Amino acid sequence: MSQVYASDSISPTIKPPPTDDGTPNESVSDVFVRVTQLMSILETQYSEDTIVIVSPDSDNLTILQAGLVGLDLRRHNDLSFAPGEVRFVDTSSIPTYKQPASAVYKCFNPPNCN
């Protein structure tokens, strides 16, 4: 696991080495897409309800929490859960979404964009 976390800290797109148990390997970015899709489904189906997410390990949850609070996904391991830990994520701690600079910057005369 230490090698996986070391590669996670380099780039969220690095996939762990293959295993022999048939489990597909996912990068941190892959997991983030999956948990974001889960959140979208939960929000659509259970709006205004309190949801408890139980995970077999903390990586799914730490990647989700890192994405929610705006922490660089490479640092998701900083949020590791202790076995059996329950953590409340206060929605007021989630920063307001800001569009990336690439979405704000407009070039009306490519390739001459100053």
N, C-alpha and C positions, 0 to 999 in steps of 0.2 A: 504494500500500500504506500510505503514511503516513496517509491519510485513513481507511482501514479500521481501522488500529490506534488512531487517535484516537477513533473511534466505539466500538471495543471497550472503551476505557478509561472511557467514559462509562457504558455499560450492556452487560451480556452478552446482551441481547435485541435489540439493534439489528442489522438485517441490512444488509449492504453494498448499494450501488446495483446495479441490474441490469447484466449484461454482455451483449455481443452474441454470445457463443460458446455459449449454451445451457446454461451451467453454472448449476445452481440456487444461489441465494444462501442461506447459512446464517449464523445468528447464532452467537456463542460458545456460547450455551446449547444451540442445535441440535447443534453439533459435540460438546459435552460429552455429550449424550444418546446420540449415535451411538457415541462411543468407549466410553462406559460399557456400552452394549449389546455392543460388541465384546469388552470385557473379560469380561463375563458369559459369553459364548459360549466364549471361550478358557479361562476357568476351568473351565467345565463339561466341555469336551472334552479339555483338556490339563492337568488338575490334577496338581500336583507336577512338571511339566516346566518348563524354562526357555524362555521365549518371546522372540523378537526381532521387534519391529515396525518395519517400514521404511515411511517415509512420503514422498510426493513433496515436501512442504514441512514446516516445523516446527510449523505451527499446530495440527495434530491432536495432535501429541506434547506441545506446551507446554500445551494445554488439558487434556489427560489428566493430565499431571504436576501442574498447578496443582490440579486436583480431587483427586488422590490425596494431596497433601501439605497440603491445606486452605488453599491460597492463594486469595484472591479471584480469581475467573475474569476480572475486568476487568484483572488484572495478568499474564495469561498470557504476554504479550510479554516480560516480564522474564526469562523462561526460554528465550528463543530459542536455537535450535541453530545452530551454525556448519555450513556445507556439509560433509556427510560425517561429522558428529560422532556418536559413539556414546555413549550415556549409560545408566548402570546406575541403576535406581531400586530402592533397598534397601527391602524391605517393612517393615523395622523403623522406617523414617522416616515411615511413614504413621500419622498420629494415630488414636487410637481414635475411632470414630464416636460423636458425641453427638447425641441427638435435639434438634431445634429446640425452642425454648421453647413454640411453639404445640402441639407434640405432648405436652409434659409438663404444661402448664397445663390443668386441667379446670374447667369451669364447670357446676355441677349445678343452677343456678337461673337460666338466661338470662331476661331480659337483665341480671339483677342479679348481676354477678360482681365481687366485690371481692377 
